[in-house]
Amino acid sequence: MLFKRYLTIVILVLFLLIHAGCSDKNSCKDSYGTPSDWDEVTKSQENEQIIPKVKNPLTGTDMDIQHEKQRPLAVMIENEYNARPQSGLDKAGVVYEVLTEGGITRFLALFLGETVDEIGPVRSARPYFLDYAMEYDSIYIHYGASPQGYIDLKKLNIDAINGIYDDVTFWRDRFRKEPHNAYTNTENILKTSEKKGFIRDIELTLWNFNSEETPAGNQVLEEFELEYFKNYVVSYTYDKDKKMYKRYINGEPHTDKKTGEQILVKNIILQFAVTKVVDDVGRLSIKTVDSGKGYYISNGYCSKIKWRKDDRKERTSYTFEDDTELVVNPGNTWIQILPQWGKFNYD
C-alpha cells in the first residue's frame, strides 16, 4: 500500500512538472495525455490487488491466504476399473491408497487451497479411512458406507457429507454407469459444509518440509512396483525433468479424466499394515493403530522409515531409522498403505 501511494505521488509530481514546462498546451496533451489519462492509470494501479500467500500445510507450497486455517476436504474416490480415469486426484495435496474388498484399492484424497471443479467418482466409507481423515481434522465426503463404517461415523462424531442423502452436493455423470458416476466439487462441498456448520478455523501442522529440493536418501530409486494383490499393481517411474514420479496402474499411465494428463507425485510414503478379511463379502480390517516400517521416496531416491499411530484420532508419526523426524520435499504426497502380503519390487 505504501508503495502504491509513493508511486501515485511520483506520477502527480511528474505531471505538474511537465504541465508547468509546456507553453503549448495542445502539444503537451498530444505527447503526455490529459489529466484524466493519469487518473485512469492511478485508479488501475490502486485496483490491482496482490493476494498474500501462506504455506499450504498439506504440500508446503504457496496458497492464497484466504485458505489459511481452513479444514481440508477428505473425499473417498473409487478405483474400480470402471471408475478410471478419476477426476481431481492430480489436485489433491495428500492421497491415501488403501486396499478394500475384492483386491481393489480406494483413495482418500485431501484437498486444501485448490478450487477443483470435478472430483470423483465418490464411493463409500470404510472404518480405517476415517482414521486417516481424522488426522487432518477434515470434513469427510463419501457416498454410502459399510455397516461398520456407518457405526464409526456416528460413534466418532465425524463431520461428514453423505451422497446417499444429498443430490445437491453431488451429481451423476450420465456418460458413466452407476455406481461409478457420482461426482462433486470443492465449491459444492464448501457450500454444504457451511449450511451444516462444519466450517471453523483450525491450526494444522503436519509435515516438516525441506527448504530446498533434497534427495530422499542415499539409495537411488527411479522405478518400482507396489503389488497390492495378484491382479493389481501400482508402479512409478521418475521423471528427471519434472522431478516427480509418473504413476501407473497395471502398466497403464494413471491419468486424470478432465485433463487427460498422467498423474505426477512428488513424495511417496510406503507403509505396511496388518490386514485381514472380516466377513463373507470380503470387507477388511486394517490395523491403523500400530507401528511398523516403511519407505520414503522422492527425487529419485529412497530411505527406510518407521511409522507409529497411537490412537485412531492421532496423527501418524514418521521418522527415519535414527528416530529423527521425517522431512519431505514441498509438493503432493501419496501414502501407499500395503497389506502385510504386499510386495515392494525394485531393481
C-alpha positions as CSV (number, residue, x, y, z in Angstrom):
1,M,0.0,0.0,0.0
2,L,2.8,2.4,0.9
3,F,4.5,1.6,-2.5
4,K,1.3,2.4,-4.3
5,R,0.9,5.8,-2.5
6,Y,4.5,6.6,-3.3
7,L,4.1,5.7,-6.9
8,T,0.9,7.9,-7.1
9,I,2.8,10.9,-5.7
10,V,5.7,10.5,-8.1
11,I,3.3,10.4,-11.1
12,L,1.5,13.6,-9.9
13,V,4.8,15.4,-9.4
14,L,5.9,14.4,-12.9
15,F,2.7,15.6,-14.4
16,L,2.9,19.0,-12.7
17,L,6.5,19.5,-13.9
18,I,5.5,18.6,-17.4
19,H,2.4,20.8,-17.3
20,A,4.4,23.8,-15.9
21,G,7.1,23.5,-18.6
22,C,4.7,23.5,-21.6
23,S,3.9,26.7,-23.4
24,D,1.8,24.8,-26.0
25,K,-1.0,23.0,-24.1
26,N,-2.0,21.1,-27.2
27,S,1.5,19.7,-27.7
28,C,1.6,18.6,-24.1
29,K,-1.8,17.0,-24.4
30,D,-0.7,15.1,-27.5
31,S,2.6,13.9,-26.0
32,Y,1.6,13.1,-22.5
33,G,-2.2,12.8,-22.4
34,T,-4.8,14.6,-20.3
35,P,-5.0,14.7,-16.5
36,S,-7.9,12.2,-16.9
37,D,-5.5,9.8,-18.5
38,W,-3.2,10.0,-15.5
39,D,-6.2,9.5,-13.2
40,E,-7.1,6.2,-15.1
41,V,-3.5,4.9,-14.6
42,T,-3.6,5.7,-10.9
43,K,-7.0,4.1,-10.4
44,S,-5.9,1.0,-12.3
45,Q,-2.9,0.6,-10.1
46,E,-4.9,1.1,-7.0
47,N,-7.4,-1.6,-8.1
48,E,-4.7,-4.2,-8.6
49,Q,-4.7,-6.5,-5.6
50,I,-1.8,-8.7,-4.7
51,I,-3.2,-11.6,-2.6
52,P,-0.9,-12.6,0.2
53,K,0.4,-16.2,0.2
54,V,0.8,-18.6,3.0
55,K,2.2,-22.2,3.1
56,N,-0.2,-25.0,2.5
57,P,0.2,-27.5,5.4
58,L,-0.5,-30.4,3.1
59,T,2.1,-29.6,0.5
60,G,4.5,-26.9,1.8
61,T,3.8,-24.8,-1.3
62,D,2.2,-21.4,-1.6
63,M,-1.6,-20.9,-1.4
64,D,-3.8,-17.8,-1.1
65,I,-4.1,-16.5,2.5
66,Q,-7.9,-16.9,2.3
67,H,-7.4,-20.7,2.8
68,E,-5.3,-20.3,5.9
69,K,-6.8,-22.2,8.9
70,Q,-9.3,-23.9,6.6
71,R,-10.3,-27.5,7.2
72,P,-9.2,-29.9,4.5
73,L,-11.8,-31.8,2.5
74,A,-11.3,-35.6,2.6
75,V,-13.0,-37.3,-0.3
76,M,-13.5,-41.1,-0.9
77,I,-12.6,-41.8,-4.5
78,E,-13.3,-45.1,-6.2
79,N,-10.6,-47.1,-8.1
80,E,-12.5,-50.0,-9.7
81,Y,-11.7,-50.4,-13.4
82,N,-15.0,-48.7,-14.5
83,A,-14.2,-45.7,-12.3
84,R,-10.9,-44.9,-14.2
85,P,-9.8,-42.4,-15.1
86,Q,-10.8,-40.4,-12.0
87,S,-11.2,-36.7,-11.6
88,G,-9.3,-34.5,-9.1
89,L,-6.6,-36.8,-7.8
90,D,-4.0,-34.8,-9.5
91,K,-5.0,-31.7,-7.5
92,A,-5.1,-33.3,-4.1
93,G,-2.4,-32.4,-1.6
94,V,-2.3,-35.8,0.1
95,V,-3.7,-39.1,-1.2
96,Y,-4.0,-42.4,0.7
97,E,-4.3,-45.6,-1.3
98,V,-5.6,-48.5,0.7
99,L,-7.0,-51.9,-0.1
100,T,-10.7,-52.6,0.0
101,E,-12.7,-55.8,-0.7
102,G,-12.1,-57.8,-3.9
103,G,-8.4,-56.9,-4.2
104,I,-9.3,-53.3,-5.3
105,T,-7.9,-50.2,-3.7
106,R,-9.7,-47.0,-2.9
107,F,-8.4,-43.4,-2.4
108,L,-8.8,-40.9,0.4
109,A,-7.9,-37.6,-1.3
110,L,-7.3,-34.5,0.8
111,F,-7.9,-31.0,-0.8
112,L,-6.9,-27.6,0.6
113,G,-6.2,-24.3,-1.2
114,E,-7.4,-25.6,-4.6
115,T,-10.6,-25.0,-6.5
116,V,-11.4,-28.3,-8.1
117,D,-14.5,-28.4,-10.4
118,E,-14.9,-32.2,-10.6
119,I,-13.9,-34.8,-8.0
120,G,-14.9,-38.5,-8.3
121,P,-16.3,-41.0,-8.7
122,V,-17.1,-40.7,-5.0
123,R,-17.7,-44.0,-3.2
124,S,-18.5,-45.4,0.2
125,A,-16.7,-45.2,3.5
126,R,-14.7,-47.8,5.3
127,P,-13.7,-47.6,9.0
128,Y,-9.9,-47.4,8.5
129,F,-10.3,-44.5,6.1
130,L,-11.9,-42.5,8.9
131,D,-8.7,-43.0,11.0
132,Y,-6.6,-41.2,8.3
133,A,-9.2,-38.5,7.7
134,M,-9.3,-37.6,11.4
135,E,-5.6,-36.9,11.4
136,Y,-6.3,-33.8,9.4
137,D,-9.4,-32.6,11.2
138,S,-11.0,-32.8,7.8
139,I,-14.6,-32.7,6.5
140,Y,-15.3,-36.2,5.2
141,I,-17.1,-36.7,1.9
142,H,-18.5,-40.2,0.9
143,Y,-21.3,-41.9,-0.9
144,G,-22.7,-44.6,1.5
145,A,-20.7,-46.7,3.8
146,S,-20.2,-50.3,5.0
147,P,-22.2,-51.3,8.1
148,Q,-19.2,-50.7,10.4
149,G,-18.4,-47.5,8.5
150,Y,-21.9,-46.1,9.5
151,I,-21.4,-47.2,13.1
152,D,-18.0,-45.5,13.3
153,L,-19.1,-42.3,11.6
154,K,-21.7,-41.8,14.3
155,K,-19.6,-43.1,17.2
156,L,-16.6,-40.9,16.3
157,N,-18.8,-37.9,15.6
158,I,-17.3,-37.3,12.1
159,D,-18.4,-34.1,10.2
160,A,-19.4,-35.9,7.0
161,I,-21.4,-35.3,3.8
162,N,-23.1,-38.5,2.5
163,G,-24.1,-38.5,-1.1
164,I,-26.8,-41.1,-0.5
165,Y,-29.0,-38.4,1.1
166,D,-27.7,-35.4,-1.0
167,D,-28.4,-34.6,-4.6
168,V,-27.2,-31.0,-4.3
169,T,-23.6,-31.5,-3.3
170,F,-23.3,-34.5,-5.7
171,W,-24.4,-35.2,-9.3
172,R,-24.4,-38.2,-11.6
173,D,-22.4,-38.3,-14.8
174,R,-24.8,-39.7,-17.4
175,F,-21.9,-41.0,-19.6
176,R,-20.9,-43.5,-16.9
177,K,-22.9,-46.3,-15.3
178,E,-23.9,-46.3,-11.6
179,P,-22.4,-46.7,-9.1
180,H,-19.3,-45.4,-10.8
181,N,-20.6,-41.9,-11.7
182,A,-21.2,-39.9,-8.5
183,Y,-19.2,-36.6,-8.6
184,T,-18.8,-33.5,-6.5
185,N,-16.5,-30.4,-6.4
186,T,-14.9,-28.1,-3.8
187,E,-17.5,-25.3,-4.3
188,N,-20.4,-27.6,-3.6
189,I,-18.7,-29.2,-0.6
190,L,-17.9,-25.9,1.0
191,K,-21.5,-24.6,0.5
192,T,-22.9,-27.7,2.1
193,S,-20.3,-27.6,4.9
194,E,-21.3,-24.0,5.7
195,K,-25.0,-25.0,5.9
196,K,-24.2,-27.9,8.2
197,G,-21.9,-25.8,10.5
198,F,-18.7,-27.7,9.6
199,I,-16.7,-24.6,8.8
200,R,-14.3,-23.4,11.5
201,D,-10.7,-22.3,11.9
202,I,-8.1,-24.9,12.8
203,E,-4.4,-24.9,13.4
204,L,-2.9,-27.6,11.1
205,T,0.7,-28.6,11.4
206,L,1.5,-31.8,9.5
207,W,4.8,-32.2,7.7
208,N,8.3,-30.9,8.2
209,F,9.3,-29.6,4.8
210,N,12.7,-29.2,3.3
211,S,13.6,-25.6,2.4
212,E,15.0,-26.8,-1.0
213,E,15.0,-29.9,-3.2
214,T,16.6,-32.8,-1.4
215,P,17.1,-36.5,-2.2
216,A,15.0,-38.8,-0.1
217,G,18.1,-40.8,0.9
218,N,21.2,-42.5,-0.4
219,Q,19.6,-45.3,-2.3
220,V,18.7,-44.5,-6.0
221,L,15.2,-45.5,-6.8
222,E,13.9,-44.4,-10.2
223,E,11.5,-47.3,-10.9
224,F,9.5,-49.5,-8.6
225,E,6.3,-51.5,-8.2
226,L,3.8,-51.9,-5.4
227,E,1.9,-55.2,-5.6
228,Y,-1.4,-54.9,-3.6
229,F,-3.0,-58.0,-5.0
230,K,-2.2,-60.5,-7.7
231,N,-4.2,-58.6,-10.3
232,Y,-3.5,-55.0,-9.0
233,V,0.0,-53.4,-9.3
234,V,0.9,-49.8,-8.9
235,S,4.2,-48.6,-10.4
236,Y,6.1,-45.3,-10.5
237,T,8.8,-44.1,-12.9
238,Y,10.9,-41.0,-12.1
239,D,10.8,-38.1,-14.5
240,K,14.2,-36.2,-14.1
241,D,13.0,-33.1,-15.9
242,K,9.8,-32.7,-13.8
243,K,11.5,-34.1,-10.6
244,M,8.4,-36.1,-9.9
245,Y,7.2,-39.7,-10.3
246,K,4.8,-40.7,-13.1
247,R,2.1,-43.0,-11.8
248,Y,0.9,-46.3,-13.5
249,I,-1.8,-48.8,-12.8
250,N,-1.2,-52.3,-14.1
251,G,1.3,-50.9,-16.5
252,E,-1.0,-48.2,-17.9
253,P,-0.5,-44.5,-17.2
254,H,-2.8,-43.3,-14.4
255,T,-4.4,-40.2,-15.9
256,D,-6.9,-37.5,-14.9
257,K,-10.3,-37.6,-16.6
258,K,-10.6,-33.9,-17.1
259,T,-7.1,-33.1,-18.3
260,G,-6.0,-36.4,-19.8
261,E,-2.6,-35.8,-18.2
262,Q,-0.7,-38.5,-16.3
263,I,-0.7,-38.1,-12.5
264,L,2.6,-36.9,-11.1
265,V,3.7,-37.4,-7.5
266,K,6.5,-35.6,-5.5
267,N,6.6,-37.7,-2.3
268,I,5.7,-41.3,-1.9
269,I,5.4,-42.9,1.6
270,L,5.1,-46.6,1.7
271,Q,3.9,-48.4,4.9
272,F,2.8,-51.9,5.6
273,A,-0.3,-52.5,7.8
274,V,-1.8,-55.7,9.2
275,T,-4.8,-56.6,7.1
276,K,-7.4,-59.3,7.4
277,V,-10.8,-60.3,5.9
278,V,-13.7,-59.9,8.4
279,D,-16.8,-61.0,6.6
280,D,-18.1,-63.1,3.8
281,V,-18.3,-60.1,1.5
282,G,-14.6,-59.7,1.8
283,R,-14.5,-56.5,3.8
284,L,-11.3,-55.8,5.5
285,S,-10.0,-54.8,8.9
286,I,-6.7,-52.8,8.7
287,K,-4.7,-52.2,11.8
288,T,-4.1,-48.4,11.7
289,V,-3.3,-48.0,15.4
290,D,0.1,-49.8,15.4
291,S,3.7,-49.2,14.4
292,G,5.8,-50.6,11.6
293,K,8.4,-50.0,8.9
294,G,8.2,-48.3,5.5
295,Y,10.0,-46.2,2.9
296,Y,10.1,-42.6,1.9
297,I,10.7,-42.0,-1.8
298,S,11.3,-38.6,-3.5
299,N,13.6,-37.0,-6.2
300,G,14.8,-40.4,-7.5
301,Y,16.0,-41.7,-4.1
302,C,14.7,-43.8,-1.2
303,S,15.2,-44.2,2.5
304,K,13.8,-46.6,5.1
305,I,11.5,-45.1,7.7
306,K,9.4,-46.1,10.7
307,W,5.8,-45.2,11.4
308,R,3.6,-45.1,14.5
309,K,0.0,-44.3,15.3
310,D,-1.2,-44.4,19.0
311,D,-4.9,-43.6,18.6
312,R,-7.5,-43.6,15.8
313,K,-7.7,-39.8,16.0
314,E,-4.0,-39.1,16.4
315,R,-1.6,-38.3,13.6
316,T,0.7,-41.0,12.3
317,S,4.3,-40.1,13.1
318,Y,7.0,-40.9,10.6
319,T,10.7,-41.0,11.5
320,F,13.9,-42.0,9.8
321,E,15.7,-45.1,11.2
322,D,17.7,-42.9,13.6
323,D,14.4,-41.7,15.1
324,T,14.7,-38.2,13.7
325,E,11.5,-36.7,12.2
326,L,10.8,-37.4,8.5
327,V,11.4,-34.3,6.4
328,V,9.7,-34.2,3.0
329,N,10.1,-32.1,-0.1
330,P,7.4,-29.5,-0.9
331,G,4.7,-30.9,-3.2
332,N,2.0,-33.5,-3.1
333,T,2.3,-36.8,-1.1
334,W,0.8,-40.2,-1.8
335,I,0.7,-42.6,1.1
336,Q,0.6,-46.2,0.0
337,I,-0.8,-48.5,2.7
338,L,0.1,-52.0,1.7
339,P,-1.2,-55.2,3.4
340,Q,1.5,-57.5,5.0
341,W,1.4,-59.7,1.9
342,G,2.0,-56.7,-0.4
343,K,5.3,-56.5,-2.3
344,F,7.7,-53.7,-2.9
345,N,9.5,-54.6,-6.1
346,Y,12.5,-52.6,-7.3
347,D,15.8,-53.3,-9.2
